[in-house]
Amino acid sequence: MMKFRMTMGAAVVMTALLAALAGCQKKEGPAETAGKKIDQTVEKAGEKIEEAKEKIGEKMEKAGQDLKDATTRDEKK
């Protein structure tokens, strides 16, 4: 009987601790919300920069090829 009481007592204490921990979670404050928005904005800006960099690289490759083609045409004349 003593073992049963100790087991039940431990179970009650563990349940109380779990309930207390679940209730202790903080809600997000205004600084955390603003920080998340800043992070999202910076991430989107980084993506846009990458897209622009790729487009510039493609245009530079085309310009280089066009220059090479023009040079080759002039040499053949």
N, CA, C and O atoms as CSV, one atom per row, in Angstrom:
chain,resi,resn,atom,element,x,y,z
A,1,MET,N,N,0.822,-1.191,0.000
A,1,MET,CA,C,0.000,0.000,0.000
A,1,MET,C,C,0.869,1.258,0.000
A,1,MET,O,O,0.519,2.253,-0.635
A,2,MET,N,N,1.983,1.217,0.699
A,2,MET,CA,C,2.882,2.360,0.776
A,2,MET,C,C,3.476,2.678,-0.601
A,2,MET,O,O,3.630,3.843,-0.967
A,3,LYS,N,N,3.806,1.624,-1.359
A,3,LYS,CA,C,4.376,1.807,-2.694
A,3,LYS,C,C,3.365,2.485,-3.620
A,3,LYS,O,O,3.728,3.356,-4.411
A,4,PHE,N,N,2.123,2.092,-3.519
A,4,PHE,CA,C,1.059,2.665,-4.337
A,4,PHE,C,C,0.906,4.150,-4.049
A,4,PHE,O,O,0.758,4.943,-4.978
A,5,ARG,N,N,0.939,4.538,-2.789
A,5,ARG,CA,C,0.810,5.958,-2.419
A,5,ARG,C,C,1.977,6.772,-2.952
A,5,ARG,O,O,1.788,7.893,-3.426
A,6,MET,N,N,3.174,6.223,-2.880
A,6,MET,CA,C,4.353,6.957,-3.378
A,6,MET,C,C,4.284,7.112,-4.896
A,6,MET,O,O,4.624,8.161,-5.444
A,7,THR,N,N,3.841,6.060,-5.555
A,7,THR,CA,C,3.715,6.110,-7.013
A,7,THR,C,C,2.658,7.123,-7.419
A,7,THR,O,O,2.876,7.927,-8.326
A,8,MET,N,N,1.526,7.086,-6.755
A,8,MET,CA,C,0.455,8.042,-7.052
A,8,MET,C,C,0.889,9.464,-6.711
A,8,MET,O,O,0.571,10.399,-7.447
A,9,GLY,N,N,1.601,9.638,-5.618
A,9,GLY,CA,C,2.094,10.965,-5.233
A,9,GLY,C,C,3.057,11.509,-6.275
A,9,GLY,O,O,3.003,12.686,-6.633
A,10,ALA,N,N,3.945,10.635,-6.760
A,10,ALA,CA,C,4.891,11.053,-7.789
A,10,ALA,C,C,4.161,11.418,-9.077
A,10,ALA,O,O,4.523,12.388,-9.743
A,11,ALA,N,N,3.146,10.654,-9.425
A,11,ALA,CA,C,2.376,10.941,-10.636
A,11,ALA,C,C,1.658,12.274,-10.523
A,11,ALA,O,O,1.612,13.038,-11.488
A,12,VAL,N,N,1.099,12.559,-9.358
A,12,VAL,CA,C,0.400,13.827,-9.145
A,12,VAL,C,C,1.385,14.994,-9.242
A,12,VAL,O,O,1.089,16.014,-9.865
A,13,VAL,N,N,2.550,14.838,-8.625
A,13,VAL,CA,C,3.569,15.900,-8.674
A,13,VAL,C,C,4.027,16.124,-10.110
A,13,VAL,O,O,4.160,17.271,-10.540
A,14,MET,N,N,4.269,15.057,-10.856
A,14,MET,CA,C,4.719,15.189,-12.256
A,14,MET,C,C,3.640,15.871,-13.108
A,14,MET,O,O,3.956,16.712,-13.949
A,15,THR,N,N,2.393,15.516,-12.897
A,15,THR,CA,C,1.297,16.139,-13.636
A,15,THR,C,C,1.215,17.628,-13.323
A,15,THR,O,O,1.011,18.445,-14.221
A,16,ALA,N,N,1.372,17.978,-12.059
A,16,ALA,CA,C,1.337,19.386,-11.662
A,16,ALA,C,C,2.491,20.158,-12.285
A,16,ALA,O,O,2.309,21.287,-12.742
A,17,LEU,N,N,3.672,19.561,-12.308
A,17,LEU,CA,C,4.838,20.225,-12.916
A,17,LEU,C,C,4.633,20.425,-14.418
A,17,LEU,O,O,4.939,21.492,-14.952
A,18,LEU,N,N,4.124,19.416,-15.087
A,18,LEU,CA,C,3.882,19.545,-16.527
A,18,LEU,C,C,2.836,20.621,-16.825
A,18,LEU,O,O,2.981,21.385,-17.779
A,19,ALA,N,N,1.812,20.677,-16.027
A,19,ALA,CA,C,0.782,21.705,-16.208
A,19,ALA,C,C,1.359,23.092,-15.967
A,19,ALA,O,O,1.034,24.037,-16.687
A,20,ALA,N,N,2.207,23.215,-14.965
A,20,ALA,CA,C,2.824,24.513,-14.668
A,20,ALA,C,C,3.746,24.953,-15.790
A,20,ALA,O,O,3.754,26.124,-16.170
A,21,LEU,N,N,4.524,24.017,-16.321
A,21,LEU,CA,C,5.426,24.360,-17.427
A,21,LEU,C,C,4.662,24.761,-18.680
A,21,LEU,O,O,5.075,25.675,-19.394
A,22,ALA,N,N,3.578,24.100,-18.946
A,22,ALA,CA,C,2.778,24.431,-20.127
A,22,ALA,C,C,2.190,25.835,-20.009
A,22,ALA,O,O,2.045,26.532,-21.013
A,23,GLY,N,N,1.858,26.247,-18.813
A,23,GLY,CA,C,1.277,27.575,-18.612
A,23,GLY,C,C,2.293,28.692,-18.562
A,23,GLY,O,O,1.916,29.864,-18.565
A,24,CYS,N,N,3.571,28.363,-18.516
A,24,CYS,CA,C,4.622,29.377,-18.368
A,24,CYS,C,C,5.151,29.913,-19.687
A,24,CYS,O,O,5.990,30.814,-19.678
A,25,GLN,N,N,4.700,29.403,-20.806
A,25,GLN,CA,C,5.234,29.870,-22.069
A,25,GLN,C,C,4.868,31.333,-22.288
A,25,GLN,O,O,3.711,31.732,-22.160
A,26,LYS,N,N,5.886,32.117,-22.621
A,26,LYS,CA,C,5.675,33.549,-22.840
A,26,LYS,C,C,5.055,33.783,-24.211
A,26,LYS,O,O,5.313,33.062,-25.175
A,27,LYS,N,N,4.240,34.807,-24.253
A,27,LYS,CA,C,3.715,35.238,-25.545
A,27,LYS,C,C,4.742,36.177,-26.151
A,27,LYS,O,O,5.539,36.795,-25.444
A,28,GLU,N,N,4.707,36.272,-27.466
A,28,GLU,CA,C,5.647,37.121,-28.185
A,28,GLU,C,C,5.377,38.589,-27.899
A,28,GLU,O,O,4.233,39.042,-27.941
A,29,GLY,N,N,6.437,39.322,-27.610
A,29,GLY,CA,C,6.299,40.746,-27.367
A,29,GLY,C,C,6.470,41.534,-28.652
A,29,GLY,O,O,6.743,40.954,-29.703
A,30,PRO,N,N,6.311,42.853,-28.580
A,30,PRO,CA,C,6.417,43.677,-29.791
A,30,PRO,C,C,7.817,43.658,-30.407
A,30,PRO,O,O,7.957,43.734,-31.628
A,31,ALA,N,N,8.847,43.556,-29.573
A,31,ALA,CA,C,10.213,43.529,-30.113
A,31,ALA,C,C,10.456,42.228,-30.877
A,31,ALA,O,O,11.099,42.237,-31.927
A,32,GLU,N,N,9.951,41.122,-30.360
A,32,GLU,CA,C,10.119,39.852,-31.056
A,32,GLU,C,C,9.351,39.835,-32.364
A,32,GLU,O,O,9.837,39.305,-33.363
A,33,THR,N,N,8.166,40.404,-32.370
A,33,THR,CA,C,7.367,40.485,-33.590
A,33,THR,C,C,8.082,41.353,-34.630
A,33,THR,O,O,8.159,40.991,-35.804
A,34,ALA,N,N,8.599,42.492,-34.191
A,34,ALA,CA,C,9.324,43.381,-35.109
A,34,ALA,C,C,10.583,42.691,-35.630
A,34,ALA,O,O,10.920,42.819,-36.807
A,35,GLY,N,N,11.271,41.966,-34.765
A,35,GLY,CA,C,12.476,41.244,-35.182
A,35,GLY,C,C,12.175,40.213,-36.252
A,35,GLY,O,O,12.937,40.065,-37.208
A,36,LYS,N,N,11.070,39.500,-36.098
A,36,LYS,CA,C,10.692,38.502,-37.104
A,36,LYS,C,C,10.370,39.168,-38.433
A,36,LYS,O,O,10.725,38.654,-39.494
A,37,LYS,N,N,9.693,40.319,-38.375
A,37,LYS,CA,C,9.361,41.034,-39.611
A,37,LYS,C,C,10.626,41.532,-40.301
A,37,LYS,O,O,10.736,41.484,-41.526
A,38,ILE,N,N,11.577,42.007,-39.507
A,38,ILE,CA,C,12.857,42.460,-40.074
A,38,ILE,C,C,13.572,41.287,-40.732
A,38,ILE,O,O,14.093,41.417,-41.840
A,39,ASP,N,N,13.600,40.144,-40.052
A,39,ASP,CA,C,14.242,38.957,-40.619
A,39,ASP,C,C,13.608,38.563,-41.949
A,39,ASP,O,O,14.315,38.229,-42.900
A,40,GLN,N,N,12.285,38.602,-42.018
A,40,GLN,CA,C,11.590,38.247,-43.255
A,40,GLN,C,C,11.919,39.236,-44.368
A,40,GLN,O,O,12.117,38.846,-45.519
A,41,THR,N,N,11.975,40.514,-44.017
A,41,THR,CA,C,12.277,41.543,-45.012
A,41,THR,C,C,13.691,41.381,-45.546
A,41,THR,O,O,13.927,41.497,-46.748
A,42,VAL,N,N,14.630,41.112,-44.645
A,42,VAL,CA,C,16.029,40.930,-45.063
A,42,VAL,C,C,16.153,39.693,-45.950
A,42,VAL,O,O,16.889,39.704,-46.937
A,43,GLU,N,N,15.443,38.642,-45.604
A,43,GLU,CA,C,15.487,37.415,-46.408
A,43,GLU,C,C,14.938,37.667,-47.806
A,43,GLU,O,O,15.515,37.211,-48.794
A,44,LYS,N,N,13.813,38.398,-47.894
A,44,LYS,CA,C,13.231,38.709,-49.203
A,44,LYS,C,C,14.179,39.589,-50.019
A,44,LYS,O,O,14.331,39.398,-51.225
A,45,ALA,N,N,14.812,40.550,-49.352
A,45,ALA,CA,C,15.755,41.428,-50.054
A,45,ALA,C,C,16.927,40.613,-50.588
A,45,ALA,O,O,17.389,40.843,-51.706
A,46,GLY,N,N,17.406,39.669,-49.796
A,46,GLY,CA,C,18.506,38.807,-50.245
A,46,GLY,C,C,18.116,37.999,-51.468
A,46,GLY,O,O,18.920,37.826,-52.384
A,47,GLU,N,N,16.887,37.506,-51.488
A,47,GLU,CA,C,16.409,36.747,-52.647
A,47,GLU,C,C,16.361,37.638,-53.884
A,47,GLU,O,O,16.750,37.218,-54.973
A,48,LYS,N,N,15.883,38.864,-53.712
A,48,LYS,CA,C,15.802,39.798,-54.854
A,48,LYS,C,C,17.200,40.125,-55.373
A,48,LYS,O,O,17.407,40.232,-56.582
A,49,ILE,N,N,18.160,40.284,-54.458
A,49,ILE,CA,C,19.534,40.574,-54.867
A,49,ILE,C,C,20.098,39.406,-55.665
A,49,ILE,O,O,20.765,39.608,-56.679
A,50,GLU,N,N,19.829,38.185,-55.209
A,50,GLU,CA,C,20.302,36.997,-55.934
A,50,GLU,C,C,19.702,36.941,-57.341
A,50,GLU,O,O,20.401,36.630,-58.305
A,51,GLU,N,N,18.405,37.243,-57.454
A,51,GLU,CA,C,17.755,37.245,-58.762
A,51,GLU,C,C,18.397,38.288,-59.677
A,51,GLU,O,O,18.660,38.016,-60.848
A,52,ALA,N,N,18.644,39.472,-59.139
A,52,ALA,CA,C,19.259,40.539,-59.933
A,52,ALA,C,C,20.671,40.144,-60.357
A,52,ALA,O,O,21.085,40.398,-61.488
A,53,LYS,N,N,21.395,39.527,-59.444
A,53,LYS,CA,C,22.764,39.094,-59.752
A,53,LYS,C,C,22.769,38.079,-60.886
A,53,LYS,O,O,23.624,38.140,-61.770
A,54,GLU,N,N,21.823,37.147,-60.868
A,54,GLU,CA,C,21.733,36.157,-61.933
A,54,GLU,C,C,21.421,36.812,-63.272
A,54,GLU,O,O,22.012,36.463,-64.294
A,55,LYS,N,N,20.479,37.772,-63.262
A,55,LYS,CA,C,20.119,38.461,-64.507
A,55,LYS,C,C,21.307,39.238,-65.058
A,55,LYS,O,O,21.553,39.230,-66.265
A,56,ILE,N,N,22.044,39.909,-64.175
A,56,ILE,CA,C,23.221,40.670,-64.609
A,56,ILE,C,C,24.260,39.733,-65.203
A,56,ILE,O,O,24.865,40.034,-66.232
A,57,GLY,N,N,24.463,38.592,-64.545
A,57,GLY,CA,C,25.424,37.614,-65.052
A,57,GLY,C,C,25.040,37.113,-66.434
A,57,GLY,O,O,25.894,36.975,-67.309
A,58,GLU,N,N,23.751,36.840,-66.632
A,58,GLU,CA,C,23.283,36.381,-67.943
A,58,GLU,C,C,23.499,37.451,-69.004
A,58,GLU,O,O,23.920,37.147,-70.120
A,59,LYS,N,N,23.213,38.698,-68.660
A,59,LYS,CA,C,23.391,39.796,-69.624
A,59,LYS,C,C,24.870,40.011,-69.938
A,59,LYS,O,O,25.224,40.317,-71.076
A,60,MET,N,N,25.732,39.852,-68.937
A,60,MET,CA,C,27.169,40.003,-69.175
A,60,MET,C,C,27.684,38.885,-70.090
A,60,MET,O,O,28.515,39.126,-70.967
A,61,GLU,N,N,27.189,37.673,-69.880
A,61,GLU,CA,C,27.589,36.566,-70.752
A,61,GLU,C,C,27.152,36.827,-72.185
A,61,GLU,O,O,27.909,36.590,-73.126
A,62,LYS,N,N,25.919,37.321,-72.348
A,62,LYS,CA,C,25.423,37.618,-73.692
A,62,LYS,C,C,26.241,38.735,-74.332
A,62,LYS,O,O,26.587,38.660,-75.512
A,63,ALA,N,N,26.549,39.768,-73.555
A,63,ALA,CA,C,27.343,40.869,-74.097
A,63,ALA,C,C,28.730,40.369,-74.503
A,63,ALA,O,O,29.252,40.767,-75.544
A,64,GLY,N,N,29.320,39.507,-73.694
A,64,GLY,CA,C,30.629,38.938,-74.030
A,64,GLY,C,C,30.559,38.105,-75.300
A,64,GLY,O,O,31.456,38.181,-76.140
A,65,GLN,N,N,29.512,37.316,-75.448
A,65,GLN,CA,C,29.347,36.499,-76.656
A,65,GLN,C,C,29.130,37.389,-77.870
A,65,GLN,O,O,29.683,37.135,-78.940
A,66,ASP,N,N,28.317,38.443,-77.701
A,66,ASP,CA,C,28.081,39.373,-78.811
A,66,ASP,C,C,29.393,40.040,-79.236
A,66,ASP,O,O,29.642,40.204,-80.430
A,67,LEU,N,N,30.216,40.418,-78.290
A,67,LEU,CA,C,31.503,41.042,-78.590
A,67,LEU,C,C,32.415,40.056,-79.308
A,67,LEU,O,O,33.100,40.404,-80.270
A,68,LYS,N,N,32.410,38.834,-78.825
A,68,LYS,CA,C,33.232,37.796,-79.464
A,68,LYS,C,C,32.768,37.559,-80.898
A,68,LYS,O,O,33.588,37.434,-81.808
A,69,ASP,N,N,31.445,37.496,-81.097
A,69,ASP,CA,C,30.895,37.299,-82.446
A,69,ASP,C,C,31.259,38.464,-83.358
A,69,ASP,O,O,31.606,38.264,-84.522
A,70,ALA,N,N,31.179,39.678,-82.826
A,70,ALA,CA,C,31.506,40.864,-83.627
A,70,ALA,C,C,32.979,40.864,-83.992
A,70,ALA,O,O,33.339,41.221,-85.114
A,71,THR,N,N,33.822,40.473,-83.075
A,71,THR,CA,C,35.261,40.423,-83.328
A,71,THR,C,C,35.576,39.360,-84.378
A,71,THR,O,O,36.413,39.571,-85.256
A,72,THR,N,N,34.908,38.234,-84.282
A,72,THR,CA,C,35.131,37.149,-85.239
A,72,THR,C,C,34.689,37.558,-86.642
A,72,THR,O,O,35.362,37.233,-87.620
A,73,ARG,N,N,33.569,38.267,-86.750
A,73,ARG,CA,C,33.083,38.743,-88.051
A,73,ARG,C,C,34.080,39.712,-88.679
A,73,ARG,O,O,34.343,39.653,-89.880
A,74,ASP,N,N,34.635,40.611,-87.849
A,74,ASP,CA,C,35.589,41.595,-88.356
A,74,ASP,C,C,36.851,40.912,-88.846
A,74,ASP,O,O,37.439,41.357,-89.831
A,75,GLU,N,N,37.283,39.849,-88.194
A,75,GLU,CA,C,38.503,39.143,-88.600
A,75,GLU,C,C,38.306,38.401,-89.917
A,75,GLU,O,O,39.255,38.243,-90.685
A,76,LYS,N,N,37.096,37.950,-90.184
A,76,LYS,CA,C,36.819,37.192,-91.402
A,76,LYS,C,C,36.759,38.091,-92.618
A,76,LYS,O,O,36.933,37.616,-93.740
A,77,LYS,N,N,36.520,39.367,-92.427
A,77,LYS,CA,C,36.401,40.307,-93.578
A,77,LYS,C,C,37.710,40.576,-94.198
A,77,LYS,O,O,37.791,41.334,-95.164
